[in-house]
Amino acid sequence: EHLRYIDYALDYCDQTDDFPDNAKFRWTCEASWPVREYLKSRPKEQLERLVKRVKEGRIEVTGMFFNYGEIVDETNLAAQLQPLTDFNIIGIEVKTLMQNDVNGIAWSLVDYAQNTNIKYVLMGQHGHRARIPFDKPTAFWWESPSGKRLLAYRSEHYMHGNVLGLTSGNLNTFKNGLANYLSELDAKGYPFAETAFQFSGSITDNAPPSTVACEIVKQWNENYEWPKIKLAVASEFLEYLEDNYSDDLPVFRVAWPDWWADGFGSAMRETQAVRLTQEDMIANTGLLSMAKLLGETLPDDIYNDIQDVQDAMLFYDEHTFGADESISAPFSENSMVQWAEKSSYAWDAVMKSRLLKEKAMGYIQAYFQKTDVPTIVVFNTLNWDRTGLVRVFIDHEIIPVDKNFRIIDKDNHEIKTQAMESQGGGTYWSLWVEDIPSFGYKTYRIEVSEENGKLSIESPALYDFSNDFYHIKLDENTGNILSIFDKELQLQLTDTDDTVKTGQFVYEQLDNRHQLERYTSSKVDTVYVPLEGSREMLQDIQLLSLKNGPIWKSLYLNGKIPDCADEKGVDIEIRLYHDDKRIEFYYSMNKLPVTTAEGIYIAFPFYLDGGNLIYEAQGGLVEPGINQLEGTASDWNTIQHFASVKNDDTQIVFSSADVPLVQFGAINTGRFYYKHQPETSHIYSWVLNNYWTTNFRASQEGGLKWSYSITSGNDVSNTFATRFSWGTAIPFLTRVLPKGNAITPLKEESLISIDAQNVLLVNAKLSKDGKGIILHLRETDGKPASIDLLNLMNTKKTLTFTKVNVLGERVNDLSETIEFASNEVIFIKVETNK
């Protein structure tokens, strides 16, 4: 339909060409995806009409692919801007990022806009189940963590003009609505001589264009001398603000967290799948970039393959899940069909990402010669030497069942292995690999003997669980974790006085979900009343066993929660590693279908004396209640890779690739704080909920699994937290090769070496023109950094380095070094000249 709307918009421009200029039809394309598809599906003559109207200022194309919450990651936020490249080619200039309905926007977009034509952000916020920044429409300079800026305008609701009567067809209705609104603005001290508000063709979401407003504006200006009204595209008012008030606008270097991110908790399984696919795609595009650097000629359609995966993720990441009756009539045809379509994007992304990985492997494996025994190649697509866990499926043809074997590197060093599960002619193995080169690879030999393999040792569970790094003490009566003690730091990491314990499963049931409707278009209830309902913890917690393997030891527990999980209850595994300072929590359950209001939290009551909370948002670090815009999400937040508690001496890092929603300080659901700094450093992972009254899922059921990783240390840098969490989330990629006929030496190599530890390679991807790769880099510690380009790439080939923008368009040539300001984001194109 939205492609057809552009056809209609062009026709309505023609129909009103003889109207006074102020009343001529104008249209803003709210999202770039329909325009991208329009360019593919219309004849040349129609595209020429569109370009003509854009250049006249009658139609504007904006830059956001869709309206997004905070599930989408940095890489996909950059990807969703790529249609602007095609727009630039045909002469469509994009100046504005428009985000409607959603109550937040990604901080990284400010950096991504640099060196493009994008100058403005227009937010048509929707104060339903949300607070709204400021008491009136407000313009300000919005700065990224690096100090880059866009002019932002917090507008009224995106259909405010409809509410005032602009599309009613009745001049008096609009007159009364506008008069009252202007009086309200004046009473609030609105500072500008002009104002603007959005409207739609009719008062409904996704409405087609209409010329009714043209007639109203024409009549108004013929009848009234003041105020004059003009139909405009989105950027016109923003240009007015820039031209007349630029020096007077306040500057805010703050994040803009989204209140509606909690809706993604209504589909825990699919959200988890897309989150993991986002991480997989960082590895996949990194592997393709390695193949390019090694000199491989990749297929012409590979860029389209990547875009197909990104499109599927972006369609899922769009901010809502379907039908308006999804809660009131969850099993209606409309609700079922819309959710089936929405969820299909998640699984389409999973499938296509796996196919892309296999295609990448198919091209790069030619660079690894087989030897006299089977080998494993382990690829690291991040920019530091990594040690960690690899999960790999190895056929029983390679490693027979119950046979002893060893996996060794070129120095004859044997790595540790631990069997996970066997199925379909093979076994999933966990391998503990060490020092896999930065953006590179390492190969290992698999040597099988005739001796029988050794099994992990299983023993009775104990209430004291420890390794060289941590001591975990459990309550003998309840099975709850009483404390986590860091042996190296000689420090207790959790709040032992809190009634809720570390890792505790909290099941919340509300008497009704409408309690959360305190803030709507027709209601503002600033008086907090505690939510009516109940909270239950796991019952009958049993310590099942202790299993000690070569890489880690595990403590297994089980507890019951009858209204939430089936009779098997909730299984919990707490994992301590022998050679790595890390604690992992694994949860699994068969969730019962429940359509009444419910939520699940996992408690992590961390404590450090003088500790402060921070979390990684899209492109920057946020201190809750401090460097976030007033009126933005304060009850819950979305972490990209980590949250951290730290003081001057110590840092605790919390990470989950599976569950992005957290609540800081306490369970805050229903508070709707306007701005709030948490009183404690406790973190509550919000696993799932169904608290919305529309547009999201009413229930979720079946097998669910999720996990958390935690570490601690005296390194309080952001780089420490970044490397731990990204290293946990971004998988090593592996290829098992059967034996060959010749004996060939094992290889290991780093293809990219970044000497500045505080620079993160967010993503490496193929350039669209096929001539090289693009490195997406971000400084992580808030201090300047420098990269030596002459030693960046470990290759004898002649390379050309160019600084480009987010679209891959040239900014300037680079020679020997590139300098980063604190928190700066830079894109570098690397071309290989054979």
N, C-alpha and C positions, 0 to 999 in steps of 0.2 A: 504493500500500500504506500509506503513512504516514497518509493520511486515515482509512483503515480502522482503523489502530492507535488513533486517538483514539476511534472508536466502541467498540473493545474496552476501552480504558482506562476509559471511562464505565461500561461493563457490569461491569468488575472492581471499580470503586468500589462499585457496588450490591451485588455479591456478597459484599463484605467489610465491609459496614456494621456487622454485628454482631460483628466481631472487636474485640479490645482495640485502643485507639487506636493504639498503637505499631506494630501489625501490619496496620493497614488499608492497602489498596492505594493507592499514590501514584504519580504519573507526571509526568515533566517533558518537555514538548515541546521537544526540543533545537533546533529551527529554527522560524522564524516562517512560512516559505513554506507548509508543510502546513496551518498554522492559518488563514492567509489564504484558502487555497483551500477549506478546510473550511467557513468562514463563507459561501462562495458556493454550496456544494453540499449543504447539509443543511437540513431543515425547521426552522421556528422552535422547535419543541419540543426538538429535539436541541441546538440552540444554547443554549437556556435551561438544559438539563442541564449543558452545558459551563461556562457562566458560574457556575452554582451551585457546581460542584465547584472551580472556580478560587477563588471567594471563600471556600470552606471550607478551602482549603489542601491539597486532595487532588490537584489538578492544577495545574501551573505552566506558563505560556507564557513562553518566553525570547525575547530580542530579535534574535538574529542570523538573517538570512534563510537562510544556510547556513554551513558552516565554510569560512573563506576564508584563502587565502594572501595574498601581497603584490602580486599583479598588479592587483587591483581598485584603482581610484583613489579620491581623496577624494570626488568627486562621487557615484560609485556607492556608496561606503560610507554616505554620507548617504541615498541613495535606498533602500538595502536596509533602512533602519530605518522606512520609511514605513508598512508594515503596522501599526505600533503605533498610528497614528491611528485606524484602524478598530477595533482592540482597545479603545482607550480609550472609544470611543463606546458600546460594548455592555457596558462595565464590567469588562473584563479588564485588570488592571494588570500591566505588565511591569517587573520590578525587576532582572533579571539578564541579562547577556550571557554566553552559554555557548558556548565554543569548544572542540570536542573533536577529537582525532586530530591536528590541526594543531599545530605547535610554535611558533607566534607569533601575534600579533594586532596589528591596526593601532593605532598610537598616537593617531590622530585621534579614535577612538571615545570616549576619555575626555572630550574637549571636546564631542563631539556629545551625550553623555549629560546635559550640564548643562541644568537647568531642565526635565528630564523626570523620570519616576519611576525611571529606571535608577540603581542604586546600586552594583551588584556586577559583577565579572568572575570567572567560574569557568572555569579552564583544565584540561581533562582531557587532558594531554599524552601523546604517544606517542613514547617514546625509541627509535624504529627509524630508523637512519641519522641520529641526532640526539643532541645532548647535552640534558640536562634541567636547568633552573635549580634550584640548591640540592640538598642531599643528602636532603631530606625535604619533605613537604608544608609549604608556607609561605604565610602570609598577610601582606599588606603594603598600604600605601596606594600606589596607582599613580598618579603624577602626569603630566599632559600637559606639554608645553613651557611652557604658560601658567600652570601651577600648579594647574589643576583636578585633582580626584582622584576615583578610585573605589576601593572596597575589593576587592582582587584576592586570589584564592586559587589557588595552583599545587597542584592536586590530584594524586592518583596517576593512573595510566592510567584511561581512561573505562570500562573493564570490570574494574576491580580487584576489585570485589565478586564477580564471576563466578570470577575466579582463586582467591579465597579459599574458594569453595564455596557461596556464598550461594544460587545457583540449582541446586545439585547435587541437591537433594531429600534430602540426608543430613546430619543435624544434626552427627554426629561429624566428617564431612569439613569442615564449616564451622567447627566448634569448633577443630580443629587449625590450619586456615588462619588464623583470626582470632587465636588465641593467639600464633602465630609472628609475625604482623604487628605486634601490639601490643608484643611484646618488642623487635622491630626499632625501632619508633618510640621506645620508651623508651631504647634504647641510643644512638639518634641525638640524644636531647635534645629530643624533640618537646615544645613548651611549653604546649599547651592541655589542658584537662581533658576535652575531647570531641574526637572526630575524625569525619570523614565520608569516604565514598568512593562513587563511582558504580558502577552495574552496569546491565546490560541484561537483557532477558527471557531471553536465552540467550547463550552465549559466541561471538557472531558479530556483525559489523557489521550495522546496520539490522534488528535482531531485533524481532519483535513483542513486545508486553507479555506478562507472565506473572504468575500469582499464587503461583508456587512459593516465592518469597522471603517472602510473607505467612505461609505455613505455618511456614517455618523460624524466622522472628522470633517468631511466636506460641509455638512450642515452646521456643525459647531463653529467653524471658522467664518462661515457666512453670517452667523447670528451674533457672535460674541467677539469683542475686541481683546478680552483677556480671560484666561491665559490662552495663547495660541497653542494648538496641538498639531503634532506632526507624526505620521507613521514613519518608523525608522527601522533600520537593521541594527543588530546588537552593538556593533562597534561605534555607531555614530555618537551615542551619549558618552561612551568611554573616551572618545576623541575630544569631546567637549570638555570633559573633566581634565584631561591631560593638558589641553590648550589653556585652560583658565585657572586651574587650581593645583597644578602639579607641585609647586613649591610649598603649598599649604597642607598637603595630605600627610597624615601620620604614617609612620613606617613600622611595620610589625614583622619581626623575624621569628615566626611561630609556625607550628604545624596546624593543620586544619582537620582534626580527626572526625570521623563520620559516626553519627548516632545510629544509623541504620545497619551498621555492620553486624549487629546481633542477629539479623535475619539469616545470615549464612549458617548460624548454629542450628537452624531448622533442617539442615541437610548435611549432617556431619560427614557421612560417607562420601558424598560427591564432592564436597568442599575439600576434604582430605585428598581425594584422588586428583583434583586439579592442582592443589598445592604441591603434591609430590611430582606431578607432571611438570610444573614450573621448574622445579629443581632438576628433574631429568633433562629438560630442554636446555638448561645451562650447560650440562655435561654434553648433550648431543651436539649442540652448535659448536661447543669447544672442540669436540672430536673432529667435526668437519673442518674447522679452522686448522687443526693440526694436519689433516690430510692435505689441505691447500698449501700450507707452509712446506710440507714434504715434497710438493711438486705434483700432486695428483690432479688430473683433469676430472673435475666433477661433472655430473650430468647437467644439462641446461635447465632441467625442471627442478633442481634441488631447492632453489629459492622459493618456488611455489609450494614445495612439500613443507618447508618450514612455515610458510605463511598459513597453510591449511591447519597446522597444529595450533599456531597462535590464534587464528580466528576462532577455533573451537573453544579455546580457553577464554578468550575475550567475550564470546557469547555467554559462557557460563558466568563469568565475573561481572557481567552487567547486573545492576543493583537489586533486582527483584526476581521472584521465582514463578510468577504466573498469575492465575486467575484471582479476581477480587473476592470470589466466594471460596477461596481455597481453605479457609478456616470454618466458615459457616456451613459449607457444603463440600467437605473434602473429598467425597466419593462421587461427586457429580461428574458428568462427562467432561465438562469444560475444565474442571480442576485436574482431573486425571490426565487429560490430553496435554494440557499446558505444562504440567510437571514432567510428563514423559518427554516432551520436546526439550524442555530446559535441561533435564538431567542427561539427555542424549549427548549434549555438547561435551559434558565431562568425560563420558566413556569414549566418545569419538576422539577426543584429545589424547586419552590414554592409548588407544589403539594406534593412532597415527604417530604418536611420539615413539612408540616401540618399533614401528616399522622404519621410522627415520633413523633410529639408533642402529638397526640392522643394516640399513643402507650405508650408513657411515662406516660401520665395521667392515662391510663388504669391500669398500674402497681402500681403507687404510690397512687392512690385514695383509695386503700384497707386499708391504714394506717389512714384514717379519718372516724371515725364513724358518722353515721347520728344521728341527734337529733330530737326533737319534732317539729322543724321548718326547712325550707330550710337553707342551709349554703353556704358560699363562702369561699374557700381556696385561698389565694393569696400567690404566690411563688416569692421570690426574689433570683435570681441567681448571684447577685454581692456581693462583700465582705464588704459591709457596710450597716447599717440600713438605709433603704430608705423610703422617703416620696414622693408621686407623684401620677400620674394619671394612672388609670387602665381603659381600655376599655373592656367591657364584654357584651356578648349577654345573656339576661335572658329571658326565656320563659314566656309567659303570664300566663301559668299555675302556675308559681312561683310568679310573680308579675303581677296581673291582670291590664288591661288597666285602667288608670285614678284612681287607688286606691292609697291611701296614704300608706306609708311604712317607715320603718327605718331599717338601717343596722348597727349593733352594735358589738363591740368587747367584750372581756371577762370582761372588766371593765365598761361595759354599756355605753361606749363612742360611740356616733353616728357619722358616717362618712357622708360627704357631697356627694350627688349624683346629676347627671344632665343627663336628657334624651337627646339622640342624634337623633336616627331615629328608626322607627318601620318597621318591615318587617317579613313575614313568620312566624307569630305566636309568635313573641317576639320583644324585644326592645334592641337596643344597648345603654348601659349606660356607662357614665363616672363616676368613683368612685374616690374620693380623699382619698387615704389610707395613714396612718401615721405609721412610725417606723416599717416597715416590717423587721424582723430580718435579719441580715447579713447571706447570703447564707442559707436562711431558709424560714419559712412560718408563716402565721397568719390566723386564721379562724374567720369568722363573722357570726352572726345570721341575717336572713332576717325575719322581723316581719311585717306582712301586717295587716292593719286595714280596716274597712269598710268606712272610710272617703275618700272623693274624693281628688286626688292629686293636688298639686299646680303647676302652670305653670310658666315658666320664664317670666319676665316682659320685654316687648318690648316697646321702646319709640323712639321719633325722635332723629336722630343722631346730635351730637354736634361737633364743631370743636376743642373743648378741651376735651381730653379723659384721665382719670387718675384713679389711685387707690392709696393705701398707699405707693407704692414704686416708681411709675413713673408718669410723666405728659407728655402726647404727644399732641403737638399742630399742627393743620393742617391749611393750607392756605385756607381761605374761597373762594378764587377765582378759585384756581386750584385743590383743594382737596389733594395736596401733603403734606407730613409730613414736617413741618418746623423744629421741634426740638423734642428731647427726653431728658427729664430732670430727673435725679436720685434724688429723694427727700431725701433719706438717706444720700447720699454723697454730696448733694447740688451741683451737677455737671451736666453740659451739656455734653451729650455723643456723639453728632454728630457735624459735621462740618457745621455750619449754613451759612457759606459764600459760600459753594460749590453750583454750579448751578444744580447739580444732587442731588436729595433729597433721604432721607432714604426710602427704600422699593420701589423706583421708578422702573417701568418696562421700560426697554430699548430694542427696537426692531431694530436690525441692518440688513441692506441688502447691500451686496457687489455687485458691478457691475459685477465682475466675481471672482470666487474662485482661479483662477490661480495667482492672486496677491500674494497669500501666498506661492507660489513656488519659493521663493527667494533662498532657499538652497536645491539643489538637487545633484545627482551624477555628473551632467554635468554643474552645475551653482552655483556660489557663489556670491551673490549680497549683499555686506556689507553696501550699502548706503540705509538707510531707506527712503521710500517715503510713505506718508500717504495713507492708503487704500481708494480707490474710492468707494463711496457708500453713504448710508444715514442712519441716526439714528432717530427713532421716539419714542416719549413717548406716554403713554396712553392719549387718548382724551376724553373730556366730562366726566370727573370723577364726579360721583355722590355719595354723602353720603346717604346710603339707610336707615339704622336703627341702633339703639343701643339696644342690648339685654343683660339683666343682669340676670345671673343664679346663682345658689348656689355656684359654684366653680369658675367661671370666668365671666367676661363681655366681649362682643364682639362688635366691630365697623365694620359695613359692608359697603364696597364701591364697585363700579363698574366703569370700564372704557372701552373705545373702542379702538381697534387697527385693522382696517379693513383688511389689507393685511395678517395679522397673525392669528387672531381669527375670528370665525363666528360672526353673528350679536348680539349674546348674550354678546360678549366682554369678559373681564377678571374680575372675581370676586375676591375680596380681603377681608379677615377677619383679623383684628388685635385683638389679645386676651390678656387681662390682668387678672391675677389670683388674687383672694382675699387674699390668704394665702401663696403665693409663689412669690418670686422676679424673675419674668420671663415675657418676652414679646414674643409672638408668632405671626408669619405672615403666613397666609395660602393663597395660590393662586390656582385658577382653571380656566380652559379655554377649549374650543373646538378648537383645533389647526387645521388650514386649511393645506392641503397638498401643499407644496411649494418645488420645486426641484431646483430653483435658490438659490444662496448662502444667508443664513440667520442665525442669531443668536439672542438669548434672554439673557439679563442680568438683574439681580435685584441688585440695588445699595444699599450699606450700608456704607455711608461715615462717619465712626467712627472718633472721635477725642479725644485724650488725650495729654496734654502737655508733650512732651518728650516720647510719647508712641512708643513702638516697636511692630512689628507684629511677631507672631510665629504661627505655625500650627502643628498639629499632623500628622506625616507621619506613615508609617508602622514600628512601633517599636521605634519611637523617635520623638523629637521635632525639627523643622527646623525653623531657622530665615532666611527668603528669602534673598538671595544674600550674606549671611554670612557663615553659616555652610552647604553649598551645594557645590558640585563639580563644578568647572568652566565649562562652556559650557553646563550645564544641564538646564532643563526647567525653564525658568525665566519669560516668558510671562504669563503662567498659571500654576497652581499646583492643586494637588488632596489632599483634606483633608480627613483623616479617620473619625474623630469624631468632631474636633473643630479647629477653628482658634481663636486667642486671640490678643487683643491689650492691652498692659499694660506698666505702668511706675512703679516707686518705690512705689506708694501708691494705685494704682487703676488698676483693670482689667475688661475688657469687653470681654465676651465669646460669640462666634458666633458658632452655630452648625446647621447642617442639615443632617439627615439620608437619605434624598431623593436626594440631588444634591451635588455631591462631587467636581465638578470643580469650582475653584475660580481664579480670577485675583486680584493681590494685588497692591494697590497704584493708579491704573487707569485701564482703558480698554487698554490692551497692545497688543491686537491681531495684528500680523504682524510685531511687533518690532523685534522679535528674538534676544533679548538681550543675549550677551555671559555670562555676570554676572551682576546682577542688584539688588540694594537695593532700595525698593520702597520709593518714595519721601513723600508719605502720608501713613496714616494708614487706608485708605479706602479699603473696600472689595467689589468686584463685583462677585456675584454668577453667574456663566456661566451655565444657565439652559440647553440650547441645542444649537446645531449648525449642519451644514452639509457642513463644509468648506473643507473637503478632496476631492481629485480628483480621488480617487480609494479606494477600500477595505472597505469603511464604507457606511452608509446609505445616500441616496440622499434626503430623506424627511421623515417626521414623522407627524402624524395627529391623530385627535380624542381627546377624553377627557384626559386631563393631570391635575394632582394635585400635589402640592409640598408645603413644609413648612420649616420654620426656627424657631429656639429657641435662645433667647438672654438673658443673665443675666449680672449683673455687681456687683462689690463689692470692698472692700478694702483688700480682700485676694488675693495676687498676686502669690500664689503658683500654680505650674502646677497641683497639686492634686485637687485644687478647680475647674479648668477648666476640668480636666479629669472626676471628679465625676459628674459634671453637665452634660457634653455631653454624657458620657456613660449611666448615669441614665436616660437621655431623650431618648436615642436610644434603649437600651436593654429593651424589654418589661417585665413587670410583667406578669407572667402566672397565670391563674385562673381556678378553677373548681367549678361550681355551683352544689351542691348536693341537691336532693329533701329531704323532711323531712322523718324521720324514726319513730320508735315507742317508743324509749326510750329517756330520757333526759340525754345527755352527755355534759360534760364541753367543752368549746372552748379551743383550743390549740394554742400556738405559740412557735416557737423553732428556734434557730440558730444552724446549723450543722457545720459551719466553721466560726471561729472568728479570724481575722487577726488583731493583736493589732497595727501593724505599718500602720499608715494612708497613707503613701506614697508608699505602695505596692498594686498594682492592680492585682486582679485575672482576667487575660485576658480571661481564659477559664478553665472550669473543664470538663473533659471527661473520659469516661470509658477506662481503659487500654485494650490493644489488647488481652492480655492473660486472661481477664475476672476476674482477681484476685483483682482488686481494681479500683481506679481512679487516674488520673494524673492532677495535678494542674499546670497551665501555669501562671507564676507570673512575673511581671515587676515592678521595682522601677521607680517612676514617677517624683520625685522632684530633682534628681541629687544630692542626699546625701545618706550616708549609712543608712541601716535599718536592723532590726533584727526581726525574727519571733520566738516566743516561741512555739515549736512544742508540748510541753506537754499540752498546753491550746488551741491548734489550732482547735481541733475537739471536739465538745460537745457531747461526747458519752462515755459510760462505757465499750465499747468494747476494746479489746487489738488491738493496731494499730502498723503497721510497716511503717516507713518512709524511703524512699530511694531517693537520688538525682539521676535523670535519665537525659538522653539527649533528644533531640527533638523527637527521635524515640522510646522513652520509654526504652532504654537500660540502665542498671545500670552504674552509675558513682561511687557512694560511699554510704554507709549506713549513716543515720542521727540519732541523739539521742535526744538532748534536744532543741537545737536552730539551726537556719540557718541564716547566715549573707549575706546581700546583699551589694555589692558595688554600687556606684551611677549608676543609669540607668541599672542595671544588670537584665538579664532575667534568670530565674531559673525554671526548671521543677522538681516537686516532685511527686513521686508515693506514694500513701497511700493504704496500703493493710489492709483489715479488717479480723481479725481472729475470727471466731465465737466461 
